[in-house]
Amino acid sequence: MSARKPVDAIAALVMVTLCLTWGAQQVAIKAIAGAVDPMMQVALRSAVAAALVWLFGRVIAREAWLPHLWRRSGLVVGLLFAAEFLCIAQGLRWTTASHMAVFLYTAPLFAAVGLHVRLIEERLGVRQWVGVGTAFTGIAITFLAGSHESADEPALAHRLLGDTLGLCAGAAWGFTTVAVRSSKLSDAPASQTLYYQLMGAAWVLLLLALLAGKTRLPAFDAMVWGSLLFQTLAVSFASYLIWFWMLKRYLAARLSTLAFMTPLFGVLLGVWLLDETVSKGFIAGALLSLAGLLMVNVQRRADRPLPTPQLAGSAEKSR
């Protein structure tokens, strides 16, 4: 494989577009939550995107997927991806899309700490540990700021529950990176890993939606169709394949740094499109957390197998 290139103007423009797409994900889910339960949204979009990824990887690109990975590492990343989006879907019932965008993108922090434990080459240095402490301080500030946003105790409890679920989603995403990097999936085509993640989310969340009685779909209007198509085609399918394509051609650490624009876009879109409000304390804590994450990851080359700032997700990410 040829040497990866520094980030040029085209790569920067693509990254801005990807970060804007990923930042809009939570807004798209929240915007139609009253019409389609968030768990059903994620189950539907994941199932369709998984089929598209399989078609692209196996039929169009004709990639050689590694055999027998589904029964072990494939199952693990599928369950972690499902847990991530279960936390997102439930968390958005209680907190804002702006808050979810910030807490979700703590994933690189959990990935860095997990990789430090699992892989010798991923051990953190002094600078990275200072970044870990800075990021956790920022997270604490965002929670404390949230506790002063409302005098209504039930509303405050709901907000803190939603924020906590957002943090859990970030942890699940981060540990997905650890699972991929420390297993045979690290040698598999990106489409194979993404397929396992999407299928895990589709099956688990569809089952949970059935058990919870959340599968009844209303008459679809333009907004519902638009949101689901955006989540499926733009986020879960296209954005993550583009992200993996970028990782093969550009320096991964530079791309990961640019990917930290995502939570900033998420906050701005939540305020603009959903009329959400964020306190000055929350903004200060979020910026401090992002600064810490940059300290941890700017020198690192580990990237999320999927959607999003480290993708995420395998996102895609879409994440």
C-alpha positions as CSV (number, residue, x, y, z in Angstrom):
1,M,0.0,0.0,0.0
2,S,1.3,3.5,-0.9
3,A,2.2,5.9,1.9
4,R,-0.8,7.9,3.2
5,K,-0.9,11.6,2.3
6,P,-1.2,14.7,4.5
7,V,-4.6,16.2,4.6
8,D,-5.1,18.5,1.6
9,A,-7.9,20.9,0.7
10,I,-10.1,18.2,-0.9
11,A,-9.7,16.0,2.2
12,A,-10.5,18.9,4.5
13,L,-13.6,19.7,2.5
14,V,-14.7,16.1,2.6
15,M,-14.1,15.9,6.4
16,V,-16.2,19.0,6.9
17,T,-19.1,17.4,5.0
18,L,-18.7,14.1,6.9
19,C,-18.7,15.9,10.3
20,L,-21.7,17.9,9.3
21,T,-23.5,14.7,8.4
22,W,-22.5,12.9,11.6
23,G,-23.5,16.0,13.7
24,A,-26.9,16.0,12.1
25,Q,-27.6,12.4,13.0
26,Q,-29.0,13.0,16.5
27,V,-31.0,15.9,15.2
28,A,-32.6,13.7,12.5
29,I,-33.5,11.0,15.1
30,K,-34.9,13.6,17.6
31,A,-36.9,15.4,14.9
32,I,-39.2,12.5,14.1
33,A,-39.1,10.7,17.5
34,G,-42.8,11.6,18.0
35,A,-43.7,9.8,14.8
36,V,-41.3,6.8,14.8
37,D,-39.8,5.5,18.0
38,P,-36.0,6.0,18.0
39,M,-35.3,2.3,18.5
40,M,-37.4,1.5,15.4
41,Q,-35.6,4.3,13.5
42,V,-32.2,2.8,14.2
43,A,-33.4,-0.8,13.5
44,L,-34.9,0.1,10.2
45,R,-32.0,2.2,9.0
46,S,-29.4,-0.4,10.2
47,A,-31.2,-3.2,8.4
48,V,-31.3,-1.4,5.1
49,A,-27.8,0.0,5.4
50,A,-26.5,-3.5,6.2
51,A,-28.0,-4.9,3.0
52,L,-26.4,-2.0,1.0
53,V,-23.0,-2.6,2.7
54,W,-23.1,-6.3,1.9
55,L,-24.1,-5.5,-1.7
56,F,-21.3,-3.0,-2.1
57,G,-18.6,-5.1,-0.4
58,R,-19.4,-8.6,-1.8
59,V,-20.9,-7.8,-5.2
60,I,-19.6,-4.5,-6.4
61,A,-16.2,-4.2,-4.7
62,R,-15.8,-8.0,-4.6
63,E,-13.9,-7.8,-1.3
64,A,-12.5,-11.0,0.3
65,W,-14.2,-11.1,3.7
66,L,-12.5,-13.1,6.3
67,P,-14.3,-16.3,7.2
68,H,-15.7,-17.4,10.6
69,L,-15.5,-14.0,12.3
70,W,-19.2,-13.6,13.0
71,R,-19.3,-16.2,15.7
72,R,-16.9,-14.3,18.0
73,S,-15.5,-10.9,17.2
74,G,-18.3,-10.1,14.8
75,L,-20.9,-10.9,17.5
76,V,-19.1,-8.7,20.0
77,V,-18.9,-5.6,17.8
78,G,-22.5,-6.2,16.7
79,L,-23.7,-6.2,20.3
80,L,-21.6,-3.2,21.2
81,F,-22.9,-1.2,18.3
82,A,-26.5,-2.2,19.3
83,A,-25.8,-1.0,22.8
84,E,-24.4,2.3,21.5
85,F,-27.6,3.1,19.6
86,L,-29.9,1.7,22.2
87,C,-28.4,4.3,24.6
88,I,-28.7,7.0,21.9
89,A,-32.3,6.1,21.2
90,Q,-33.3,6.1,24.8
91,G,-31.2,9.0,25.8
92,L,-32.8,11.3,23.2
93,R,-36.1,10.8,25.0
94,W,-34.7,12.7,28.0
95,T,-31.9,15.0,26.8
96,T,-31.3,17.3,23.8
97,A,-29.6,16.4,20.6
98,S,-27.0,19.0,21.4
99,H,-26.1,17.2,24.7
100,M,-26.1,13.8,23.0
101,A,-23.7,15.0,20.3
102,V,-21.2,16.1,22.9
103,F,-21.4,13.0,25.2
104,L,-21.4,10.5,22.3
105,Y,-18.1,11.9,21.0
106,T,-16.3,11.0,24.2
107,A,-15.8,7.7,22.4
108,P,-12.1,8.3,21.6
109,L,-11.4,8.8,25.3
110,F,-12.8,5.3,26.2
111,A,-11.0,3.8,23.1
112,A,-7.7,5.3,24.1
113,V,-7.9,4.0,27.7
114,G,-9.1,0.5,26.5
115,L,-6.4,0.2,23.9
116,H,-3.8,1.2,26.5
117,V,-4.8,-1.8,28.5
118,R,-5.1,-4.2,25.6
119,L,-2.2,-3.4,23.2
120,I,1.4,-2.5,24.0
121,E,1.8,-0.3,21.0
122,E,-1.2,1.8,22.1
123,R,0.2,2.7,25.6
124,L,-0.5,6.3,26.6
125,G,2.2,8.7,27.5
126,V,2.3,11.5,30.0
127,R,0.7,13.9,27.6
128,Q,-2.1,11.6,26.8
129,W,-2.9,10.9,30.4
130,V,-3.0,14.7,31.0
131,G,-5.5,14.8,28.2
132,V,-7.6,12.0,29.8
133,G,-7.8,13.9,33.0
134,T,-8.7,17.1,31.2
135,A,-11.4,15.4,29.2
136,F,-12.9,13.8,32.3
137,T,-12.8,17.2,34.0
138,G,-14.7,18.7,31.1
139,I,-17.3,15.9,31.3
140,A,-17.8,16.6,35.0
141,I,-18.3,20.3,34.3
142,T,-21.0,19.5,31.6
143,F,-22.9,17.4,34.2
144,L,-22.6,20.1,36.9
145,A,-23.7,22.8,34.4
146,G,-26.7,20.7,33.5
147,S,-27.7,20.4,37.1
148,H,-28.3,24.2,37.2
149,E,-30.3,24.4,33.9
150,S,-33.6,23.7,35.5
151,A,-35.2,24.1,38.9
152,D,-37.7,21.4,38.0
153,E,-36.4,18.3,39.8
154,P,-38.2,15.8,37.5
155,A,-37.0,17.6,34.4
156,L,-33.4,17.7,35.8
157,A,-33.5,14.0,36.7
158,H,-34.6,13.2,33.1
159,R,-31.9,15.4,31.6
160,L,-29.2,13.8,33.7
161,L,-30.5,10.4,32.8
162,G,-30.3,11.3,29.1
163,D,-26.8,12.7,29.5
164,T,-25.7,9.6,31.3
165,L,-27.0,7.4,28.5
166,G,-25.2,9.6,26.0
167,L,-22.0,9.0,27.9
168,C,-22.7,5.2,27.9
169,A,-23.2,5.4,24.1
170,G,-19.8,7.0,23.8
171,A,-18.3,4.2,26.0
172,A,-19.9,1.5,23.8
173,W,-18.6,3.2,20.7
174,G,-15.1,3.5,22.2
175,F,-15.0,-0.2,23.3
176,T,-16.1,-1.2,19.8
177,T,-12.8,0.3,18.6
178,V,-11.0,-1.7,21.2
179,A,-12.8,-4.9,20.1
180,V,-11.9,-4.4,16.5
181,R,-8.3,-3.4,17.0
182,S,-7.6,-6.3,19.3
183,S,-9.2,-9.0,17.2
184,K,-8.9,-10.5,13.7
185,L,-11.4,-7.8,12.5
186,S,-8.4,-5.4,12.4
187,D,-7.3,-7.3,9.2
188,A,-10.8,-7.6,7.7
189,P,-12.2,-5.2,5.1
190,A,-14.0,-2.2,6.6
191,S,-17.2,-3.2,4.9
192,Q,-17.2,-6.5,6.8
193,T,-16.8,-4.9,10.2
194,L,-19.5,-2.3,9.3
195,Y,-21.9,-5.0,8.2
196,Y,-21.5,-6.9,11.5
197,Q,-22.2,-3.7,13.4
198,L,-25.2,-2.8,11.4
199,M,-26.7,-6.2,11.6
200,G,-26.2,-6.4,15.3
201,A,-28.1,-3.1,15.7
202,A,-30.8,-4.1,13.4
203,W,-31.6,-7.5,15.1
204,V,-31.2,-6.4,18.7
205,L,-33.1,-3.1,18.4
206,L,-35.9,-4.6,16.3
207,L,-36.3,-7.3,19.0
208,L,-36.4,-4.7,21.8
209,A,-38.8,-2.6,19.8
210,L,-41.1,-5.6,19.4
211,L,-40.9,-6.4,23.1
212,A,-41.7,-2.8,24.0
213,G,-44.6,-2.5,21.5
214,K,-42.8,0.3,19.6
215,T,-43.1,-1.2,16.1
216,R,-46.3,0.4,14.9
217,L,-45.5,2.8,12.2
218,P,-47.7,5.9,11.4
219,A,-48.5,7.3,8.0
220,F,-45.1,8.4,6.7
221,D,-44.9,12.1,5.7
222,A,-42.1,14.0,4.0
223,M,-40.2,14.7,7.2
224,V,-40.3,11.1,8.3
225,W,-39.2,9.8,4.9
226,G,-36.5,12.5,4.7
227,S,-35.1,11.7,8.1
228,L,-35.0,7.9,7.6
229,L,-33.4,8.3,4.1
230,F,-30.8,10.7,5.5
231,Q,-30.0,8.4,8.4
232,T,-29.8,5.3,6.2
233,L,-28.1,6.5,3.0
234,A,-26.1,9.4,4.1
235,V,-25.1,8.4,7.6
236,S,-25.1,4.6,8.0
237,F,-24.0,3.8,4.4
238,A,-22.2,6.5,2.4
239,S,-20.5,8.5,5.2
240,Y,-18.8,5.5,6.7
241,L,-17.6,4.0,3.4
242,I,-16.2,7.4,2.5
243,W,-14.5,7.6,6.0
244,F,-12.8,4.3,5.5
245,W,-11.8,5.3,2.0
246,M,-10.2,8.4,3.5
247,L,-8.4,6.4,6.1
248,K,-6.6,4.4,3.4
249,R,-5.3,7.5,1.6
250,Y,-4.7,10.1,4.3
251,L,-2.8,10.2,7.6
252,A,-5.3,8.8,10.1
253,A,-4.2,11.0,13.1
254,R,-4.9,14.2,11.0
255,L,-8.3,13.0,9.9
256,S,-9.2,12.0,13.5
257,T,-8.3,15.5,14.7
258,L,-10.6,17.1,12.0
259,A,-13.4,14.7,13.0
260,F,-13.7,16.5,16.4
261,M,-15.7,19.1,14.5
262,T,-18.6,16.7,14.7
263,P,-19.9,17.5,18.2
264,L,-19.6,21.2,17.4
265,F,-21.8,20.8,14.4
266,G,-24.2,18.7,16.5
267,V,-24.6,21.4,19.0
268,L,-25.1,24.2,16.4
269,L,-27.6,22.1,14.4
270,G,-29.6,21.3,17.6
271,V,-29.8,24.9,18.5
272,W,-30.7,26.0,15.0
273,L,-33.1,23.3,13.9
274,L,-34.7,22.1,17.2
275,D,-34.5,25.4,19.1
276,E,-32.5,23.8,21.8
277,T,-30.6,25.8,24.4
278,V,-27.2,25.1,25.9
279,S,-25.8,26.9,29.0
280,K,-22.4,28.7,29.0
281,G,-21.2,26.1,31.6
282,F,-22.1,23.2,29.3
283,I,-20.3,24.9,26.4
284,A,-17.2,25.5,28.6
285,G,-17.2,21.9,29.8
286,A,-17.7,20.5,26.3
287,L,-14.8,22.6,24.9
288,L,-12.6,21.5,27.8
289,S,-13.5,17.9,27.1
290,L,-12.7,18.3,23.4
291,A,-9.4,19.8,24.2
292,G,-8.5,16.8,26.4
293,L,-9.6,14.4,23.6
294,L,-7.3,16.2,21.2
295,M,-4.4,15.9,23.6
296,V,-5.1,12.1,23.8
297,N,-5.6,11.5,20.1
298,V,-3.6,14.0,18.1
299,Q,-0.6,11.7,18.2
300,R,-2.5,8.4,17.9
301,R,-3.2,6.4,14.8
302,A,-6.0,4.1,16.1
303,D,-9.2,4.9,14.3
304,R,-12.8,3.9,14.9
305,P,-13.9,1.0,12.6
306,L,-16.8,2.6,11.7
307,P,-19.0,6.0,12.5
308,T,-17.4,8.8,13.3
309,P,-14.7,11.0,14.8
310,Q,-12.9,8.1,15.2
311,L,-15.7,6.9,13.4
312,A,-17.0,5.8,14.4
313,G,-18.8,3.7,13.8
314,S,-18.1,2.0,11.9
315,A,-19.7,4.1,12.4
316,E,-20.6,4.1,10.5
317,K,-20.8,6.1,12.4
318,S,-23.5,7.0,11.8
319,R,-23.4,6.9,13.2
